[in-house]
Amino acid sequence: MKVLHTADWHIGQLFHEYDRTYEHQQFLDWLLQTLGHENIDILLISGDVFDISNPSAASIKMFYTFLNKATKGNKDLQIIITAGNHDSASRLEAPKPLLESSNVHIVGWVEKDTEGNIDYEKLLIPIKDASGSTKIWCLAVPFLRMGDYPSIPGSENPYTEGVTSLYKEAFEYASRKREEGQTLIAMGHLHTHHAEITDMDKTERLIMGGVECLPATAFPQDLKYVALGHIHKAQKVGGKEHIRYSGSPLPMSFSELNYKHQVIVFELDEEINNLKSVEIPLFVPLQRIPANHQPLHEVITLLEQLPNTEGKRETVPYLEVKVLLEGPEPAL
């Protein structure tokens, strides 16, 4: 079966107060084409679908229109969505009963029974082949807040040990259901040790806190793939090919001026094959004038040399201007 991993869409986000509806719509249209072109069976969306917990009606409509087109375009496509820290778990899960009839599964939070035990059945999604047989079990773990993960008495790092325990227990629960020929994968929305971050991720780090990081060893070895979200730069975790952040589909800051955004595509049988990154087109360019700070008169000269931009307003580049000052100039 063929899998596409993406995350951190942040639908509804403003880029320095500029609306990004055009860019998000272009990405979703591109993704629809890619799902068909690559013959994708499974779409994994690892959190932060929306940029805020109370997204606008237009953002919600954009997302569910995409899901409708994706499932209509490929009746066998299975979609698994987990909530990120920017999402409202309850809002994301609200249409869950309706969507499950279309092979769209949403996991917003960790459910527990009356005694406080985690209901791992609700985190476990069966992925079926064309004949209707379960081929893959997915541990669909959303962003974990305090109280979601097991409490380990006397632990030095309650977050790391608690989240590690949750993945271990979820894996053991899935292993008891797994039959011969079935594989296990997982999803997560979290910060891992030594992850390479962008300027935008620095604000996320403050949310998570300095100690709330997870090592690659926290994920059970027999997981064939771990689809992560939260860090906006695509990368492997701990040097392991099968534990990855897909990164965000749109630039989140000017530090990503020359960065290529991507989704991850691979084939999964009992092992991973043909894993590759598929580059996402840049729908609105980023531009910096000048490359390094210069005095104001030189900057003005460079700005005057910029060509007039033709075409739709939505495709005009975002421009960052860097001015070297001798002192504060509030009226600049």
Secondary structure, DSSP 8 states (H G I E B T S, - for coil): -EEEEE----BT-EETTEE-HHHHHHHHHHHHHHHHHTT-SEEEEES--BSSSS--HHHHHHHHHHHHHHHHH-TT-EEEEE--TTS-HHHHHTTHHHHGGGTEEEE-S--B-TTS-B-GGGGEEEEE-TTS-EEEEEEE-----TTTS---TT-S-HHHHHHHHHHHHHHHHHHHH--TT-EEEEEEES-BTT----TTHHHHHHHH-TT--B-GGGS-TT-SEEEEES-SS-EEETTEEEEEE---SS--SGGGTT---EEEEEEESSSEEEEEEEE---SS-EEEEEEEEE-HHHHHHHHHTS----S-GGGS-EEEEEE--SS--TT-
